[in-house]
Amino acid sequence: MKNLVLVLSILFAIAVLNPQIYSQKKDHSKSKEFRTNLKGQLNLSEEQEKKIEALKLNNEEVMIKFKSDLELKEFEIRKLKSSEKFSRSAMINITKEISAIKNDMALARLNHQMDVYDLLDVSQRKIWLDKQEQFGHMKHKMKNKMRERRDW
């Protein structure tokens, strides 16, 4: 009886004290707020806004294609692991393909950012670079927090 009470007490304590049970996913509102705030600070002309929106839509289409390719490759890995033809060379080839897709995604993201940067005038570029640096620091803080959580 004492052991049962002890086990139940421990389970109750774990359930109450575990913060991840009560955590909720964030909706990236800070990221949206950052972009909205940046748009206001840049004082974009209508022509700039139209061009940036067109670039954004084009980039979104490219990223959707990359993400679908990436999901297919990850599915291939799962399928390969469950088949009898599981081999080192096949895994290496698919992993290389996944790495190539991720590399292409990073290059597309950078090209999109540079295309937007090219549309800005000198004063807007200065503001944009300052805000990009601030946003980069926020990303690193978030990554570090996630690493800390994962490590414990």
DSSP file (Angstrom, degrees, kcal/mol; ACC not computed):
  #  RESIDUE AA STRUCTURE BP1 BP2  ACC     N-H-->O    O-->H-N    N-H-->O    O-->H-N    TCO  KAPPA ALPHA  PHI   PSI    X-CA   Y-CA   Z-CA
    1    1 A M     >        0   0    0      0, 0.0     4,-2.2     0, 0.0     5,-0.2   0.000 360.0 360.0 360.0 -42.6    0.0    0.0    0.0
    2    2 A K  H  >  +     0   0    0      1,-0.2     4,-2.4     2,-0.2     5,-0.2   0.900 360.0  52.0 -62.7 -39.8    2.8    2.4    0.9
    3    3 A N  H  > S+     0   0    0      2,-0.2     4,-2.6     1,-0.2    -1,-0.2   0.887 108.4  51.0 -63.5 -39.0    4.5    1.6   -2.5
    4    4 A L  H  > S+     0   0    0      2,-0.2     4,-2.5     1,-0.2    -1,-0.2   0.916 111.0  47.6 -64.6 -44.0    1.3    2.4   -4.3
    5    5 A V  H  X S+     0   0    0     -4,-2.2     4,-2.3     2,-0.2    -2,-0.2   0.901 112.7  50.0 -63.8 -41.3    0.9    5.7   -2.6
    6    6 A L  H  X S+     0   0    0     -4,-2.4     4,-2.3     2,-0.2    -2,-0.2   0.930 112.0  46.8 -63.2 -46.8    4.6    6.6   -3.3
    7    7 A V  H  X S+     0   0    0     -4,-2.6     4,-2.5     1,-0.2    -2,-0.2   0.920 113.6  48.1 -62.9 -45.0    4.2    5.7   -7.0
    8    8 A L  H  X S+     0   0    0     -4,-2.5     4,-2.4     1,-0.2    -1,-0.2   0.879 110.8  51.9 -63.9 -38.1    1.0    7.7   -7.3
    9    9 A S  H  X S+     0   0    0     -4,-2.3     4,-2.4     2,-0.2    -2,-0.2   0.915 110.7  47.6 -63.9 -43.1    2.6   10.7   -5.5
   10   10 A I  H  X S+     0   0    0     -4,-2.3     4,-2.5     2,-0.2    -2,-0.2   0.930 112.6  48.4 -64.7 -45.4    5.6   10.6   -7.9
   11   11 A L  H  X S+     0   0    0     -4,-2.5     4,-2.3     1,-0.2    -2,-0.2   0.896 112.1  49.7 -62.1 -40.1    3.4   10.4  -10.9
   12   12 A F  H  X S+     0   0    0     -4,-2.4     4,-2.3     2,-0.2     5,-0.2   0.916 110.7  49.7 -64.3 -43.2    1.2   13.2   -9.7
   13   13 A A  H  X S+     0   0    0     -4,-2.4     4,-2.7     1,-0.2    -2,-0.2   0.903 111.0  49.3 -63.3 -41.9    4.3   15.4   -9.0
   14   14 A I  H  X S+     0   0    0     -4,-2.5     4,-1.4     1,-0.2    -1,-0.2   0.921 112.2  48.4 -63.5 -43.5    5.7   14.7  -12.5
   15   15 A A  H  < S+     0   0    0     -4,-2.3    -2,-0.2    -5,-0.2    -1,-0.2   0.886 117.1  41.3 -65.0 -39.5    2.3   15.6  -14.1
   16   16 A V  H  < S+     0   0    0     -4,-2.3    -2,-0.2     1,-0.2    -1,-0.2   0.875 119.3  42.9 -77.1 -38.1    1.9   18.8  -12.1
   17   17 A L  H  < S+     0   0    0     -4,-2.7    -2,-0.2    -5,-0.2    -1,-0.2   0.605  86.1 100.2 -88.1 -11.5    5.5   20.0  -12.3
   18   18 A N    ><  -     0   0    0     -4,-1.4     3,-1.0    -5,-0.2     4,-0.5  -0.653  54.0-165.9 -79.5 110.9    6.2   19.2  -16.0
   19   19 A P  G >> S+     0   0    0      0, 0.0     4,-0.7     0, 0.0     3,-0.6   0.739  80.3  68.3 -71.0 -21.8    5.8   22.5  -17.9
   20   20 A Q  G 34 S+     0   0    0      1,-0.2     3,-0.2     2,-0.2    -2,-0.1   0.740  88.5  65.4 -72.2 -19.7    5.6   20.9  -21.3
   21   21 A I  G <4 S+     0   0    0     -3,-1.0    -1,-0.2     1,-0.2    -5,-0.0   0.881 111.2  35.7 -64.6 -36.6    2.2   19.4  -20.5
   22   22 A Y  T <4 S+     0   0    0     -3,-0.6    -1,-0.2    -4,-0.5    -2,-0.2   0.474  93.2 114.3 -97.5  -3.6    0.8   22.9  -20.3
   23   23 A S     <  -     0   0    0     -4,-0.7     2,-0.3    -3,-0.2    -3,-0.0  -0.320  48.7-156.2 -72.5 153.2    2.8   24.5  -23.1
   24   24 A Q        -     0   0    0     -2,-0.0     2,-0.2     0, 0.0    -2,-0.1  -0.924  24.4-101.1-126.7 151.7    1.1   25.7  -26.2
   25   25 A K        -     0   0    0     -2,-0.3     2,-0.2     1,-0.1     0, 0.0  -0.470  37.1-125.6 -70.5 141.7    2.5   26.3  -29.7
   26   26 A K        -     0   0    0     -2,-0.2    -1,-0.1     1,-0.1     0, 0.0  -0.576   5.3-139.8 -85.7 153.6    3.2   29.9  -30.6
   27   27 A D        -     0   0    0     -2,-0.2    -1,-0.1     0, 0.0    -2,-0.0   0.142  40.6-111.3-101.5  19.9    1.7   31.4  -33.7
   28   28 A H     >  +     0   0    0      1,-0.1     4,-1.9     3,-0.1     3,-0.3   0.817  64.8 151.8  57.4  33.5    4.8   33.3  -34.7
   29   29 A S  H  >  +     0   0    0      1,-0.2     4,-2.8     2,-0.2     5,-0.2   0.832  67.5  57.7 -64.9 -31.2    3.0   36.6  -33.9
   30   30 A K  H  > S+     0   0    0      2,-0.2     4,-2.5     1,-0.2    -1,-0.2   0.885 105.0  50.9 -66.3 -36.5    6.3   38.3  -33.1
   31   31 A S  H  > S+     0   0    0     -3,-0.3     4,-2.2     2,-0.2    -2,-0.2   0.922 112.8  44.8 -65.7 -44.3    7.6   37.5  -36.6
   32   32 A K  H  X S+     0   0    0     -4,-1.9     4,-2.6     2,-0.2     5,-0.2   0.915 113.8  50.4 -64.4 -42.5    4.5   38.9  -38.2
   33   33 A E  H  X S+     0   0    0     -4,-2.8     4,-2.7     1,-0.2    -2,-0.2   0.892 108.8  52.7 -62.1 -39.9    4.7   42.0  -35.9
   34   34 A F  H  X S+     0   0    0     -4,-2.5     4,-2.5     2,-0.2    -1,-0.2   0.932 111.2  45.7 -61.0 -47.1    8.3   42.4  -36.9
   35   35 A R  H  X S+     0   0    0     -4,-2.2     4,-2.5     2,-0.2    -2,-0.2   0.907 114.2  48.1 -65.0 -41.8    7.5   42.4  -40.6
   36   36 A T  H  X S+     0   0    0     -4,-2.6     4,-1.9     2,-0.2    -2,-0.2   0.924 113.6  47.3 -64.1 -44.1    4.6   44.8  -40.2
   37   37 A N  H  X S+     0   0    0     -4,-2.7     4,-2.0    -5,-0.2    -2,-0.2   0.898 111.8  50.8 -63.4 -41.5    6.7   47.1  -38.1
   38   38 A L  H  X S+     0   0    0     -4,-2.5     4,-2.0     2,-0.2    -2,-0.2   0.906 106.9  54.1 -63.8 -42.5    9.5   46.9  -40.6
   39   39 A K  H  X>S+     0   0    0     -4,-2.5     4,-0.9     1,-0.2     5,-0.7   0.914 110.1  47.7 -57.4 -43.5    7.2   47.7  -43.5
   40   40 A G  H  <5S+     0   0    0     -4,-1.9     3,-0.4     1,-0.2    -1,-0.2   0.882 111.6  49.4 -66.3 -38.8    6.0   50.8  -41.7
   41   41 A Q  H  <5S+     0   0    0     -4,-2.0    -1,-0.2     1,-0.2    -2,-0.2   0.794 106.4  56.3 -72.2 -28.2    9.6   52.0  -40.9
   42   42 A L  H  <5S-     0   0    0     -4,-2.0    -1,-0.2    -5,-0.2    -2,-0.2   0.716  91.5-145.9 -77.3 -19.7   10.8   51.6  -44.5
   43   43 A N  T  <5 -     0   0    0     -4,-0.9    -3,-0.1    -3,-0.4     2,-0.1   0.965  24.1-160.4  50.7  59.5    8.1   53.9  -45.9
   44   44 A L      < -     0   0    0     -5,-0.7    -1,-0.1     1,-0.1     2,-0.1  -0.401  11.7-123.5 -71.4 143.8    7.8   51.8  -49.1
   45   45 A S     >  -     0   0    0     -2,-0.1     4,-2.5     1,-0.1     5,-0.2  -0.360  29.1-106.2 -76.0 167.3    6.4   53.4  -52.2
   46   46 A E  H  > S+     0   0    0      1,-0.2     4,-2.4     2,-0.2     5,-0.2   0.902 122.3  52.2 -62.4 -39.7    3.4   51.7  -53.8
   47   47 A E  H  > S+     0   0    0      2,-0.2     4,-2.3     1,-0.2    -1,-0.2   0.912 110.0  48.3 -62.9 -43.0    5.6   50.5  -56.6
   48   48 A Q  H  > S+     0   0    0      1,-0.2     4,-2.8     2,-0.2     5,-0.2   0.918 110.8  51.4 -63.0 -43.6    8.1   49.0  -54.2
   49   49 A E  H  X S+     0   0    0     -4,-2.5     4,-2.4     1,-0.2    -2,-0.2   0.904 110.6  48.4 -61.3 -41.7    5.3   47.3  -52.3
   50   50 A K  H  X S+     0   0    0     -4,-2.4     4,-2.2     2,-0.2    -1,-0.2   0.922 113.6  46.4 -64.4 -44.2    3.8   45.8  -55.5
   51   51 A K  H  X S+     0   0    0     -4,-2.3     4,-2.4     2,-0.2    -2,-0.2   0.906 113.5  48.6 -65.5 -41.3    7.3   44.5  -56.6
   52   52 A I  H  X S+     0   0    0     -4,-2.8     4,-2.7     2,-0.2    -1,-0.2   0.896 110.5  51.3 -66.2 -39.7    8.0   43.1  -53.1
   53   53 A E  H  X S+     0   0    0     -4,-2.4     4,-2.4    -5,-0.2    -1,-0.2   0.901 110.3  49.2 -63.7 -40.2    4.6   41.4  -53.0
   54   54 A A  H  X S+     0   0    0     -4,-2.2     4,-2.3     2,-0.2    -2,-0.2   0.912 112.4  48.0 -64.5 -42.2    5.3   39.8  -56.4
   55   55 A L  H  X S+     0   0    0     -4,-2.4     4,-2.8     2,-0.2    -2,-0.2   0.908 110.9  51.9 -62.6 -41.5    8.7   38.6  -55.2
   56   56 A K  H  X S+     0   0    0     -4,-2.7     4,-2.4     2,-0.2    -2,-0.2   0.919 110.6  46.9 -62.9 -44.4    7.2   37.2  -52.1
   57   57 A L  H  X S+     0   0    0     -4,-2.4     4,-2.1     2,-0.2    -1,-0.2   0.908 113.1  49.1 -65.0 -41.6    4.6   35.2  -54.0
   58   58 A N  H  X S+     0   0    0     -4,-2.3     4,-2.1     1,-0.2    -2,-0.2   0.920 112.6  47.8 -62.7 -43.9    7.2   33.9  -56.4
   59   59 A N  H  X S+     0   0    0     -4,-2.8     4,-2.6     1,-0.2    -2,-0.2   0.886 109.2  53.9 -64.9 -38.6    9.4   32.9  -53.5
   60   60 A E  H  X S+     0   0    0     -4,-2.4     4,-2.2     1,-0.2    -1,-0.2   0.901 108.1  50.0 -62.7 -40.5    6.5   31.2  -51.7
   61   61 A E  H  X S+     0   0    0     -4,-2.1     4,-1.8     2,-0.2    -1,-0.2   0.917 111.6  48.1 -63.3 -43.6    5.8   29.2  -54.8
   62   62 A V  H  X S+     0   0    0     -4,-2.1     4,-2.3     1,-0.2    -2,-0.2   0.911 111.6  50.2 -63.0 -42.9    9.4   28.1  -55.1
   63   63 A M  H  X S+     0   0    0     -4,-2.6     4,-2.9     1,-0.2    -1,-0.2   0.866 106.5  54.9 -65.9 -36.5    9.5   27.2  -51.4
   64   64 A I  H  X S+     0   0    0     -4,-2.2     4,-2.2     2,-0.2    -1,-0.2   0.917 109.3  48.2 -61.7 -42.0    6.4   25.1  -51.6
   65   65 A K  H  X S+     0   0    0     -4,-1.8     4,-2.3     2,-0.2    -2,-0.2   0.929 112.6  47.8 -63.8 -44.9    8.0   23.1  -54.4
   66   66 A F  H  X S+     0   0    0     -4,-2.3     4,-2.7     1,-0.2    -2,-0.2   0.925 111.5  50.6 -61.7 -44.2   11.2   22.6  -52.4
   67   67 A K  H  X S+     0   0    0     -4,-2.9     4,-2.5     1,-0.2    -1,-0.2   0.884 110.0  49.5 -63.4 -38.4    9.2   21.5  -49.3
   68   68 A S  H  X S+     0   0    0     -4,-2.2     4,-2.1     2,-0.2    -1,-0.2   0.906 111.4  49.2 -68.1 -38.8    7.2   19.0  -51.3
   69   69 A D  H  X S+     0   0    0     -4,-2.3     4,-2.1     2,-0.2    -2,-0.2   0.909 111.7  50.1 -61.8 -41.4   10.4   17.6  -52.8
   70   70 A L  H  X S+     0   0    0     -4,-2.7     4,-2.4     1,-0.2    -2,-0.2   0.914 109.4  50.0 -64.4 -44.0   11.9   17.4  -49.3
   71   71 A E  H  X S+     0   0    0     -4,-2.5     4,-2.3     1,-0.2    -1,-0.2   0.892 109.3  52.6 -62.1 -39.2    8.8   15.6  -47.9
   72   72 A L  H  X S+     0   0    0     -4,-2.1     4,-2.3     2,-0.2    -1,-0.2   0.912 109.9  48.0 -62.9 -41.9    9.0   13.1  -50.8
   73   73 A K  H  X S+     0   0    0     -4,-2.1     4,-1.9     2,-0.2    -2,-0.2   0.900 111.4  49.8 -66.4 -39.5   12.7   12.4  -50.1
   74   74 A E  H  X S+     0   0    0     -4,-2.4     4,-2.0     1,-0.2    -1,-0.2   0.872 110.2  51.3 -66.1 -35.3   11.9   11.9  -46.4
   75   75 A F  H  X S+     0   0    0     -4,-2.3     4,-2.8     2,-0.2    -2,-0.2   0.894 106.0  55.3 -65.2 -39.7    9.1    9.6  -47.3
   76   76 A E  H  X S+     0   0    0     -4,-2.3     4,-2.8     1,-0.2    -2,-0.2   0.890 106.6  51.1 -59.7 -39.2   11.5    7.6  -49.5
   77   77 A I  H  X S+     0   0    0     -4,-1.9     4,-2.6     2,-0.2    -1,-0.2   0.942 111.1  46.9 -63.7 -46.9   13.8    7.2  -46.5
   78   78 A R  H  X S+     0   0    0     -4,-2.0     4,-1.4     1,-0.2    -2,-0.2   0.911 114.6  47.6 -60.5 -41.7   10.9    5.9  -44.4
   79   79 A K  H  X S+     0   0    0     -4,-2.8     4,-0.6     1,-0.2    -2,-0.2   0.905 111.9  49.9 -66.0 -41.5    9.9    3.6  -47.2
   80   80 A L  H >< S+     0   0    0     -4,-2.8     3,-0.8     1,-0.2    -2,-0.2   0.893 108.0  53.6 -64.6 -40.1   13.4    2.4  -47.6
   81   81 A K  H 3< S+     0   0    0     -4,-2.6    -1,-0.2     1,-0.2    -2,-0.2   0.824 110.5  47.2 -64.9 -30.3   13.8    1.7  -43.9
   82   82 A S  H 3< S+     0   0    0     -4,-1.4    -1,-0.2    -5,-0.2    -2,-0.2   0.542 102.0  81.5 -90.1  -4.6   10.7   -0.5  -43.9
   83   83 A S  S X< S-     0   0    0     -3,-0.8     3,-0.5    -4,-0.6    -3,-0.0  -0.445  84.2-120.1 -94.7 171.8   11.7   -2.4  -47.0
   84   84 A E  T 3  S+     0   0    0      1,-0.2    -1,-0.1    -2,-0.1    -4,-0.1   0.610 104.8  72.4 -83.1 -12.8   14.0   -5.4  -47.4
   85   85 A K  T 3   +     0   0    0     -5,-0.1     2,-0.4     2,-0.1    -1,-0.2  -0.005  64.1 147.8 -93.5  29.9   16.3   -3.5  -49.7
   86   86 A F    <   +     0   0    0     -3,-0.5     2,-0.3    -5,-0.1    -5,-0.1  -0.519  21.2 163.5 -68.1 118.9   17.7   -1.3  -47.0
   87   87 A S     >  -     0   0    0     -2,-0.4     4,-1.9     1,-0.1     5,-0.2  -0.962  49.1-122.5-141.1 157.8   21.3   -0.4  -47.9
   88   88 A R  H  > S+     0   0    0     -2,-0.3     4,-2.7     1,-0.2     5,-0.2   0.921 111.1  51.5 -62.2 -46.6   24.0    2.0  -46.9
   89   89 A S  H  > S+     0   0    0      1,-0.2     4,-2.5     2,-0.2    -1,-0.2   0.888 109.4  49.5 -64.3 -39.5   24.4    3.4  -50.5
   90   90 A A  H  > S+     0   0    0      2,-0.2     4,-2.3     1,-0.2    -1,-0.2   0.919 112.6  47.8 -64.9 -42.6   20.7    4.0  -51.0
   91   91 A M  H  X S+     0   0    0     -4,-1.9     4,-2.5     1,-0.2    -2,-0.2   0.910 112.0  49.8 -63.6 -42.2   20.5    5.9  -47.6
   92   92 A I  H  X S+     0   0    0     -4,-2.7     4,-2.4     2,-0.2    -2,-0.2   0.922 110.8  50.0 -63.2 -43.7   23.6    7.9  -48.5
   93   93 A N  H  X S+     0   0    0     -4,-2.5     4,-2.1     2,-0.2    -2,-0.2   0.925 113.1  44.9 -62.0 -45.2   22.2    8.9  -51.9
   94   94 A I  H  X S+     0   0    0     -4,-2.3     4,-2.5     2,-0.2    -1,-0.2   0.897 112.2  52.4 -67.1 -38.6   18.8   10.0  -50.5
   95   95 A T  H  X S+     0   0    0     -4,-2.5     4,-2.4     1,-0.2    -1,-0.2   0.895 109.0  50.1 -63.6 -39.6   20.5   11.9  -47.7
   96   96 A K  H  X S+     0   0    0     -4,-2.4     4,-2.3     2,-0.2    -1,-0.2   0.897 110.0  50.6 -63.9 -40.2   22.7   13.7  -50.3
   97   97 A E  H  X S+     0   0    0     -4,-2.1     4,-2.2     2,-0.2    -2,-0.2   0.902 110.2  49.7 -64.0 -40.6   19.6   14.6  -52.3
   98   98 A I  H  X S+     0   0    0     -4,-2.5     4,-2.5     1,-0.2    -2,-0.2   0.917 110.6  50.1 -63.1 -43.2   17.9   15.9  -49.1
   99   99 A S  H  X S+     0   0    0     -4,-2.4     4,-2.3     1,-0.2    -2,-0.2   0.894 109.3  51.5 -62.4 -39.4   21.0   18.0  -48.4
  100  100 A A  H  X S+     0   0    0     -4,-2.3     4,-2.5     2,-0.2    -1,-0.2   0.897 109.8  49.4 -64.6 -40.3   21.0   19.4  -51.9
  101  101 A I  H  X S+     0   0    0     -4,-2.2     4,-2.3     2,-0.2    -2,-0.2   0.929 111.7  48.3 -64.5 -44.3   17.3   20.4  -51.6
  102  102 A K  H  X S+     0   0    0     -4,-2.5     4,-2.1     1,-0.2    -2,-0.2   0.886 111.5  50.7 -63.4 -37.8   18.0   22.1  -48.3
  103  103 A N  H  X S+     0   0    0     -4,-2.3     4,-2.3     2,-0.2    -1,-0.2   0.923 110.0  49.4 -64.3 -44.4   21.0   23.9  -49.8
  104  104 A D  H  X S+     0   0    0     -4,-2.5     4,-2.4     1,-0.2    -2,-0.2   0.872 109.5  52.8 -62.2 -37.0   18.8   25.0  -52.8
  105  105 A M  H  X S+     0   0    0     -4,-2.3     4,-2.5     2,-0.2    -1,-0.2   0.918 109.0  48.8 -63.9 -43.6   16.2   26.3  -50.3
  106  106 A A  H  X S+     0   0    0     -4,-2.1     4,-2.3     1,-0.2    -2,-0.2   0.906 112.5  48.0 -63.9 -41.4   18.8   28.3  -48.5
  107  107 A L  H  X S+     0   0    0     -4,-2.3     4,-2.8     2,-0.2    -1,-0.2   0.899 111.4  50.0 -66.6 -40.0   20.1   29.8  -51.7
  108  108 A A  H  X S+     0   0    0     -4,-2.4     4,-2.3     2,-0.2    -2,-0.2   0.903 110.8  50.2 -63.7 -41.1   16.5   30.7  -52.9
  109  109 A R  H  X S+     0   0    0     -4,-2.5     4,-2.3     2,-0.2    -2,-0.2   0.922 112.8  46.4 -62.4 -44.5   15.8   32.3  -49.5
  110  110 A L  H  X S+     0   0    0     -4,-2.3     4,-2.5     2,-0.2    -2,-0.2   0.917 111.6  50.6 -65.2 -43.4   19.0   34.4  -49.8
  111  111 A N  H  X S+     0   0    0     -4,-2.8     4,-2.3     1,-0.2    -1,-0.2   0.889 109.7  51.5 -61.8 -38.6   18.3   35.4  -53.4
  112  112 A H  H  X S+     0   0    0     -4,-2.3     4,-2.2     2,-0.2    -1,-0.2   0.935 110.2  48.4 -63.0 -45.8   14.8   36.5  -52.4
  113  113 A Q  H  X S+     0   0    0     -4,-2.3     4,-2.5     1,-0.2    -2,-0.2   0.903 112.8  48.1 -61.6 -40.4   16.2   38.6  -49.6
  114  114 A M  H  X S+     0   0    0     -4,-2.5     4,-2.3     2,-0.2    -1,-0.2   0.855 108.1  54.8 -70.4 -33.5   18.7   40.2  -51.9
  115  115 A D  H  X S+     0   0    0     -4,-2.3     4,-0.8     2,-0.2    -2,-0.2   0.915 111.4  45.0 -63.1 -42.1   16.0   40.8  -54.6
  116  116 A V  H >X S+     0   0    0     -4,-2.2     3,-0.9     1,-0.2     4,-0.6   0.925 111.6  53.0 -65.2 -44.3   14.1   42.7  -51.9
  117  117 A Y  H >< S+     0   0    0     -4,-2.5     3,-1.2     1,-0.3    -2,-0.2   0.880 103.8  57.0 -58.3 -40.1   17.2   44.5  -50.8
  118  118 A D  H 3< S+     0   0    0     -4,-2.3    -1,-0.3     1,-0.3    -2,-0.2   0.752 101.2  57.8 -65.4 -23.9   17.9   45.6  -54.4
  119  119 A L  H << S+     0   0    0     -3,-0.9    -1,-0.3    -4,-0.8    -2,-0.2   0.648  92.4  89.0 -79.1 -15.3   14.5   47.3  -54.6
  120  120 A L  S << S-     0   0    0     -3,-1.2     2,-0.1    -4,-0.6   -76,-0.0  -0.471  74.1-126.7 -85.9 153.2   15.2   49.6  -51.6
  121  121 A D     >  -     0   0    0     -2,-0.1     4,-2.5     1,-0.0     5,-0.2  -0.312  41.3 -87.5 -85.6-179.1   16.9   53.0  -51.7
  122  122 A V  H  > S+     0   0    0      1,-0.2     4,-1.7     2,-0.2     5,-0.1   0.897 126.4  44.2 -60.8 -46.3   19.9   53.9  -49.6
  123  123 A S  H  > S+     0   0    0      1,-0.2     4,-1.8     2,-0.2    -1,-0.2   0.889 114.5  50.2 -69.0 -37.3   18.1   55.0  -46.4
  124  124 A Q  H  > S+     0   0    0      1,-0.2     4,-2.8     2,-0.2    -1,-0.2   0.880 107.2  55.3 -66.7 -36.8   15.7   52.0  -46.6
  125  125 A R  H  X S+     0   0    0     -4,-2.5     4,-2.8     2,-0.2     5,-0.2   0.901 105.8  51.5 -62.5 -40.6   18.7   49.6  -47.0
  126  126 A K  H  X S+     0   0    0     -4,-1.7     4,-2.2     2,-0.2    -1,-0.2   0.939 112.8  44.7 -62.4 -46.6   20.2   51.0  -43.8
  127  127 A I  H  X S+     0   0    0     -4,-1.8     4,-2.4     1,-0.2     5,-0.2   0.924 113.7  51.1 -61.4 -45.0   17.0   50.4  -41.8
  128  128 A W  H  X S+     0   0    0     -4,-2.8     4,-2.4     1,-0.2    -2,-0.2   0.907 110.5  48.0 -61.3 -44.2   16.5   47.0  -43.4
  129  129 A L  H  X S+     0   0    0     -4,-2.8     4,-2.1     2,-0.2    -1,-0.2   0.906 111.2  50.7 -65.3 -41.2   20.0   45.9  -42.5
  130  130 A D  H  X S+     0   0    0     -4,-2.2     4,-1.8    -5,-0.2    -2,-0.2   0.921 113.6  45.0 -61.3 -43.5   19.7   47.1  -38.9
  131  131 A K  H  X S+     0   0    0     -4,-2.4     4,-2.8     2,-0.2    -2,-0.2   0.865 109.7  54.9 -70.6 -35.8   16.4   45.2  -38.5
  132  132 A Q  H  X S+     0   0    0     -4,-2.4     4,-2.3    -5,-0.2    -1,-0.2   0.900 108.1  50.1 -63.1 -39.3   17.8   42.1  -40.1
  133  133 A E  H  X S+     0   0    0     -4,-2.1     4,-1.7     2,-0.2    -2,-0.2   0.913 111.5  47.5 -64.8 -42.5   20.6   42.1  -37.6
  134  134 A Q  H  X S+     0   0    0     -4,-1.8     4,-1.7     1,-0.2    -2,-0.2   0.916 112.4  49.2 -63.6 -43.1   18.1   42.5  -34.7
  135  135 A F  H  X S+     0   0    0     -4,-2.8     4,-2.1     1,-0.2    -1,-0.2   0.870 106.9  56.4 -65.8 -35.9   15.9   39.7  -36.1
  136  136 A G  H  X S+     0   0    0     -4,-2.3     4,-2.1     1,-0.2    -1,-0.2   0.893 105.5  51.2 -61.2 -40.3   19.0   37.5  -36.4
  137  137 A H  H  X S+     0   0    0     -4,-1.7     4,-2.2     1,-0.2    -1,-0.2   0.887 108.3  52.1 -64.4 -38.1   19.8   37.9  -32.8
  138  138 A M  H  X S+     0   0    0     -4,-1.7     4,-2.3     2,-0.2    -2,-0.2   0.900 108.4  51.2 -65.0 -39.2   16.2   36.9  -31.9
  139  139 A K  H  X S+     0   0    0     -4,-2.1     4,-2.6     1,-0.2    -2,-0.2   0.919 109.9  49.1 -62.8 -43.2   16.5   33.8  -34.0
  140  140 A H  H  X S+     0   0    0     -4,-2.1     4,-2.5     2,-0.2    -1,-0.2   0.895 110.1  51.2 -65.2 -39.3   19.7   32.8  -32.2
  141  141 A K  H  X S+     0   0    0     -4,-2.2     4,-2.3     2,-0.2    -1,-0.2   0.926 111.3  48.2 -61.0 -43.8   18.2   33.4  -28.8
  142  142 A M  H  X S+     0   0    0     -4,-2.3     4,-2.2     2,-0.2    -2,-0.2   0.915 111.5  49.3 -64.8 -42.7   15.2   31.2  -29.8
  143  143 A K  H  X S+     0   0    0     -4,-2.6     4,-2.4     1,-0.2    -1,-0.2   0.915 110.9  50.5 -62.1 -42.6   17.5   28.4  -31.1
  144  144 A N  H  X S+     0   0    0     -4,-2.5     4,-2.4     1,-0.2    -1,-0.2   0.894 109.4  50.7 -63.6 -39.7   19.6   28.5  -27.9
  145  145 A K  H  X S+     0   0    0     -4,-2.3     4,-2.1     1,-0.2    -1,-0.2   0.909 110.9  48.9 -63.4 -41.1   16.5   28.3  -25.7
  146  146 A M  H  X S+     0   0    0     -4,-2.2     4,-2.2     2,-0.2    -2,-0.2   0.889 110.5  50.6 -67.1 -37.9   15.3   25.3  -27.7
  147  147 A R  H  X S+     0   0    0     -4,-2.4     4,-2.2     2,-0.2    -1,-0.2   0.908 109.0  52.0 -64.1 -41.1   18.7   23.6  -27.4
  148  148 A E  H  X S+     0   0    0     -4,-2.4     4,-1.2     1,-0.2    -2,-0.2   0.918 110.9  47.5 -61.2 -43.0   18.7   24.2  -23.6
  149  149 A R  H  < S+     0   0    0     -4,-2.1     3,-0.3     1,-0.2    -1,-0.2   0.897 112.7  49.0 -65.1 -39.6   15.2   22.5  -23.4
  150  150 A R  H  < S+     0   0    0     -4,-2.2    -1,-0.2     1,-0.2    -2,-0.2   0.852 106.9  56.6 -69.4 -33.9   16.3   19.6  -25.5
  151  151 A D  H  <        0   0    0     -4,-2.2    -1,-0.2     1,-0.3    -2,-0.2   0.768 360.0 360.0 -72.5 -25.9   19.5   19.1  -23.5
  152  152 A W     <        0   0    0     -4,-1.2    -1,-0.3    -3,-0.3    -2,-0.2   0.521 360.0 360.0 -83.4 360.0   17.8   18.6  -20.2
